[in-house]
C-alpha cells in the first residue's frame, strides 16, 4: 500500500511539549501579550544560534540550508490574530523552474507557496492533508517565551530533522509516486495556494525525472500533464509536456 512508505514516520512518537492543537479563547479576544516582532527577538536569541550550528542560514522567522539537489527551509508564521505561532518545514528542489517563474527561486525566498514539499512541525501522526495544526502561544513573561522557543527547537531537532533526512535518498523517495497515486502523496504542496495544485505536482514530477535522467518516468508524467492541462492558463505547461513526448 502506498502509505506504507510513511509507516515509520506516522508511527513515531514525539514528546508533546508546550504546543497545542487548539488555540485558547484568549487568542481571539483583546490585545495579545506580545507582538510577533517581539517574539522574533526570542527566536533570534534562542533558536537561530542552534540551527546555524547545523548549517542553516537566516534569522527572524526564516531559515534555510542548501543541499546538493535541494534546499531545506524552516518558516515560522503567526496566527492571523496574533498571539501564537506555527512552524513549517519545506523542501525546494534546485534546477526546477515553473512556467510562471521568470527565474529560479533563491534559497532565502523559499516559502510555503513555492515549495515542492511541506510539513507542519507537529508531534502528531500524519493526517490525510498532511497539515497538522500545532500552535505555540506567546506569553507576557520573557522566561516563558524562552521556554517556548526552546520547546520548538526540541521538536524540530527530532521530528523536523526526521522529515529533512527522508530526502537524503530522494530518488528512492519520489520513485514511489506514479501517475495513479500522485495526488495521495502526503507531502506534496506544489502550487496549492495558487490553485494549481495538481498541474504543479505533475509538472514537478515531469521536470524532476527529466533532470535526473529517467526519460521513461518523465514521459509518463508529461502524458498525464497533457490530459489535465485543459485550461488556457496551463498552455505553457502543456507546451513543455508536448516537447518531452516529441523528443
C-alpha positions in Angstrom: 0.0 0.0 0.0 1.3 3.5 -0.9 1.2 4.9 2.6 3.5 2.1 3.8 6.3 4.3 2.6 5.5 6.6 5.5 4.7 4.0 8.1 7.7 4.7 10.2 7.1 8.4 10.3 3.4 8.0 11.1 4.1 5.7 14.0 6.9 7.7 15.5 6.0 9.2 18.9 7.4 12.6 19.7 7.0 14.4 23.0 4.0 16.8 23.1 5.9 19.6 24.8 4.4 23.1 25.2 2.5 23.3 21.9 -1.2 22.7 21.4 -3.7 21.7 18.7 -6.3 24.3 19.7 -6.0 27.9 20.4 -7.2 29.2 23.8 -10.2 31.6 23.6 -8.0 34.4 24.9 -6.2 34.5 21.5 -9.4 35.7 19.9 -10.0 38.5 22.4 -8.3 41.8 23.0 -4.7 42.7 22.9 -2.1 39.9 22.8 0.7 39.7 25.4 3.5 40.4 22.9 3.7 41.1 19.2 5.2 38.9 16.5 8.0 41.4 16.3 8.7 40.9 20.0 8.7 37.1 19.6 11.4 37.4 16.8 13.8 38.6 19.4 13.4 35.3 21.3 13.7 33.3 18.1 17.0 35.0 17.2 18.4 34.6 20.7 17.4 31.0 21.4 16.7 29.2 18.0 18.8 30.9 15.4 22.1 30.2 17.1 21.2 26.5 17.5 20.0 26.0 13.9 23.1 27.8 12.5 25.3 25.3 14.2 23.9 22.6 11.9 24.5 24.7 8.8 21.3 26.8 8.4 21.4 30.4 7.4 18.8 33.2 8.1 17.3 35.0 11.0 13.9 36.0 12.5 11.3 33.7 11.1 13.1 32.2 8.1 16.0 29.7 7.9 17.4 27.7 5.0 20.2 25.1 4.4 21.4 24.1 0.9 22.0 20.5 0.0 23.4 19.5 -3.4 20.0 18.9 -5.0 17.5 20.8 -2.9 17.0 23.5 -0.2 15.7 22.8 3.3 13.7 25.6 4.9 12.1 26.4 8.2 9.5 29.1 8.3 7.7 30.5 11.5 4.4 32.1 10.8 2.0 33.8 13.2 -1.7 33.1 13.5 -3.9 35.8 11.8 -5.0 37.5 15.1 -1.5 37.2 16.6 -0.6 35.6 20.0 0.5 32.2 18.6 3.0 30.8 16.1 3.3 27.7 13.9 6.3 26.3 12.1 6.5 24.8 8.6 9.3 22.7 7.1 9.8 22.9 3.4 11.8 21.3 0.6 12.5 23.2 -2.6 14.4 21.3 -5.4 17.1 23.1 -7.3 17.1 23.4 -11.1 13.3 23.1 -11.5 11.6 26.3 -12.7 7.9 26.5 -13.4 6.3 28.2 -16.4 5.1 31.2 -14.3 8.5 31.8 -12.8 11.0 34.1 -14.6 14.0 32.8 -12.6 14.7 30.0 -10.2 13.7 30.8 -6.6 16.7 31.8 -4.5 17.1 30.0 -1.1 16.2 32.9 1.1 13.0 33.4 -0.8 11.6 29.9 -0.5 8.2 30.0 1.1 5.2 27.7 1.6 3.6 28.7 -1.8 6.7 27.8 -3.9 7.9 24.7 -2.2 7.5 21.2 -3.6 7.2 19.5 -0.2 6.0 20.9 3.1 5.2 19.5 6.6 4.0 21.4 9.6 6.1 20.9 12.7 4.0 18.8 15.0 4.3 15.8 17.3 1.2 14.2 15.9 0.8 11.5 13.3 0.3 12.4 9.6 -3.2 13.5 8.8 -4.8 13.0 5.3 -4.0 16.5 4.3 -0.6 16.4 6.0 -1.1 19.8 7.6 -1.2 19.1 11.3 -2.3 22.1 13.4 0.2 22.8 16.1 0.5 26.2 17.9 2.9 27.7 20.4 1.4 30.5 22.5 3.1 33.8 23.2 3.4 34.9 26.9 4.0 38.3 28.6 6.8 36.8 30.7 10.2 36.6 28.9 11.2 33.4 30.6 8.0 31.7 29.3 8.7 32.8 25.8 12.3 31.4 26.1 10.8 28.1 27.2 8.5 28.2 24.2 11.3 28.8 21.7 13.4 26.0 23.3 10.4 23.7 23.0 10.1 24.5 19.3 13.8 23.6 18.9 13.4 20.3 20.7 10.6 19.3 18.4 12.5 20.5 15.3 15.6 18.6 16.4 13.6 15.4 16.5 10.7 15.2 14.0 11.8 18.2 12.0 15.2 16.6 11.2 13.5 13.3 10.5 11.5 15.0 7.8 14.6 16.5 6.2 16.5 13.3 6.4 14.0 11.4 4.3 15.2 13.4 1.3 18.8 12.2 1.5 17.7 9.4 -0.8 15.2 11.5 -2.7 15.1 9.5 -5.9 14.0 6.4 -3.9 11.5 8.6 -2.1 10.0 10.1 -5.2 10.1 6.9 -7.3 7.2 5.5 -5.2 4.9 8.0 -7.0 3.2 7.1 -10.3 0.5 8.7 -12.4 -2.3 6.9 -10.5 -1.4 7.9 -7.0 0.5 11.2 -7.1 -2.4 13.1 -5.5 -2.2 10.9 -2.4 1.5 11.6 -1.8 1.2 13.2 1.7 4.0 15.8 1.4 3.2 17.4 -2.0 2.3 21.1 -1.7 3.3 22.4 -5.1 1.1 25.3 -6.2 -1.7 24.5 -3.7 -2.1 28.2 -2.7 -2.3 29.5 -6.2 -4.9 26.9 -7.1 -2.7 24.9 -9.4 -2.0 22.0 -7.1 -2.5 19.1 -9.4 -0.8 20.6 -12.5 2.0 21.7 -10.3 2.6 18.3 -8.9 2.6 16.6 -12.3 4.9 19.3 -13.7 7.3 18.9 -10.8 7.4 15.1 -11.3 7.9 15.5 -15.1 10.8 18.0 -14.6 12.3 16.0 -11.7 12.7 12.9 -13.8 13.9 14.9 -16.8 16.6 16.4 -14.6 17.6 13.0 -13.1 17.8 11.2 -16.4 14.8 8.9 -16.3 13.2 9.6 -19.7 10.5 6.9 -19.2 9.3 8.5 -16.0 9.4 12.0 -17.4 7.3 10.9 -20.4 4.9 9.1 -18.2 4.1 12.4 -16.3 4.2 14.5 -19.4 1.4 12.4 -20.9 -0.6 12.8 -17.7 0.1 16.5 -17.8 -1.4 16.8 -21.2 -4.5 15.1 -20.0 -5.1 17.6 -17.2 -3.8 20.8 -18.9 -7.1 21.6 -20.4 -7.4 25.3 -19.3 -5.9 28.2 -21.2 -3.8 29.2 -18.2 -2.0 25.9 -18.5 -0.8 26.4 -22.1 2.8 26.9 -21.1 2.7 23.7 -19.0 1.2 21.8 -21.9 3.8 23.1 -24.3 6.6 21.7 -22.0 4.8 18.4 -21.8 4.5 18.1 -25.6 8.2 18.8 -26.0 9.0 15.8 -23.9 6.7 13.5 -25.8 8.1 14.7 -29.2 11.7 14.0 -28.2 
